[in-house]
């Protein structure tokens, strides 16, 4: 299962984790300087973060399978893509046909999970009236946002591959009409 994890994927997760930790320590610095983030968080942010991340997680959960299946059919099941993978010497043995799709699916699953965990934390941890609880909830929110952005980047990469395959398939037809 973990043989398909790539260095870029590890970098994405570590970067998002570092941002979450940074947000936590930023909240600590604000608290230590006398700024009351707990009241601001509980009055202005908690409800919006709860509903926003619950909606986001539910929406992604509903769309995940459709996105993965459509990209599979449009890119990874195409003989042109499979030939390209098998005929490129630097890719042979390093990349499997469905490896990028598996990584996309895993990243979308992590996006759904982090969004739902972030939403749940707003109504559990977020109810604790302490700067640490507020900092944890805000850190989870920043972590979830970055995982979501990473998902969009990976989806865009897959769409780019799909568009390249469509362009390659359209070239012989346009050359024949000249």
Residue, then its C-alpha position, 0 to 999 in steps of 0.5 A: x500500500x505504501x510503495x506508491x507514496x512519492x517524495x512530493x506527497x511526503x513534502x505536501x503532508x510535512x509542509x501542511x503539518x508545519x503550517x499547522x504548528x506555525x499557526x499554533x505557535x502564532x496563537x501562543x505568541x498572541x496570547x503571551x502578548x496579551x491578545x485574547x484570541x479565545x474570545x475572538x475565536x469563540x464569538x467570530x470564527x467557531x461557528x463559521x469554521x464548523x459549518x464551512x468545513x462540514x460542508x466542504x468535507x461532505x461535498x468532497x466525500x460526495x464528489x471524490x468517487x466521481x472525480x477519480x472515476x472520470x479521471x481514470x476513464x479519461x486518462x489512465x484507461x487510455x491506451x496512449x497513456x499506457x503506451x507512454x508509461x511503458x515506452x518511456x525508459x525513465x518511467x519504467x519500474x518507477x511509475x505504475x499505470x494507476x499510481x498517480x490516480x491512487x495518490x490522487x484518491x488518497x489525497x482526496x480522502x485525506x482532504x475529506x478526513x481533515x475537513x470533517x475532523x476540523x469541523x468536529x473539533x470546532x464543536x468539541x475542542x473549540x468549546x474549551x475556553x482556553x487559548x490552546x484549544x483555540x490554537x488547535x482548532x485554528x491549526x487544524x483549519x489551516x492544515x485542512x485548507x492546505x491539504x485541500x489546496x494540494x488536492x486541487x494542485x494534484x487534480x490540475x496535474x491530472x487534468x493537464x495530463x488528460x488535456x495533453x492526451x486529448x491534444x495528442x489524439x486530435x493532432x492526427x485528425x487535424x493533420x489529415x484535414x490539411 
